Amino acid sequence: MSGKLEKAKGFRKSKPGLYLSIGTSLFGVVSVIKQGKKARYENDTLQLLDAAVSAAAIATGVALLFRELKRLGDDDVLLG
């Protein structure tokens, strides 16, 4: 079982794994946009603030994933 777990952890740090993580993170954007629109329509400041914080969290997560992807690309150049 631990072999499968290690393999899964390795996939998460691979280029395809990072692309998959970026894609799934971006699906969260749809939900946040809907939440923001609803909050504006209902004039709900607290919900709007929650949507803004969620959007910032998604943006930060995607930026971290892109940075990791860039590091993997830099490592490939050094090895070649």
N, C-alpha and C positions, 0 to 999 in steps of 0.2 A: 504494500500500500504506500509506503514512504517513497518508493520509486516513482509512482504516479504523481505524488504530491510535489516531488522535486521537479519532475518534468513540467508540471503546471506552473510552478514558480519560474522556471526557465523560460517558458513561453511568454509569460507576462513581461519579461525583460527583453524579449526579442522584437525585431522590427514589426513583424505581423501582429504580435501581441500589443505593441504600443499603438499601431494603427487601429486595432479593434477597440482599445481603450478610448482613443480619441473619438472614434465614431459613436461609441455608446455614450460618452460624455456629451457629445453634441445633440443626441436625442433628448437630453434633459433640457436643452434650450427651448424646445417646443413647449414643454410644460411650463417653463418660467414665463415665456411670452404670453401664454394663455392666462396665467395667474396675474401677470401685470395688466393685461387688457381688462380682465374682470375687476381688478382692484380700481383701475381708473374709472370704469363704468359705474362702479358702486361708490366711488369717492372714498375708498377705504385706505387711509394713509398707512396703517400698520401692515396691511397685506402688500401694498406697493413697496414698502421698505423691505419686507420679507423677500419679495421677488427680486429686488435690486441686490440684496445680499446673496441670494441664491445664484444670480447671474454672475456676480463677482467670484463666487466660489467655483463655478464651472469654468470661467475664464482662467482663473489661477490654475486649476487642475489641468486644463488643456495646455497652458503655457509650460507647466512642469513636464508634461508628456512630450511636448515638442522639444524641450531642452534635452530630455533623455534620448529622444530619437536622434537629435543632432550629435550627441556624444557617441552614440553607436556608429553613426556615419563617420565621425572623426576617427574612431578606433579602426574602422575598416580601411581607411586611407593609410593609416600608420602601418597596418599589417601588410598591405599590398605593396 
